[in-house]
Amino acid sequence: MSTLKAKNFHFIEDMDIAALVFAAVERVEALAANVNSVFGTWVRRSQDRRMLAMMSERMLRDVGLSPYDVEQEVAKYFWQK
């Protein structure tokens, strides 16, 4: 009878371990998705600032920006808003 209890207890431990592993995997997946989103934002900012730097004064006026505005924006690092 004690052998049966020991086997059942071991099964419960295995279930707990499986639940913990599953929860950890979900957290890692969520973290990876968040990191991917942040990197995507940084790439877009960098590309947008490069495009702004290449625009002529006429194009800037058309979108309502001054050369000073663009200079300020282009001087920012990719992680800065």
URPEWO-V490240 format. One record per helix or strand of 2 or more residues. SS is the DSSP state (H for helix, E for strand). FROM is the first residue (numbers start at 1). TO is the last residue. If there is no record, write none. Layout:
ss: <SS & SS>
from: <FROM & FROM>
to: <TO & TO>
This chain:
ss: <H & H & H>
from: <2 & 57 & 67>
to: <54 & 62 & 74>
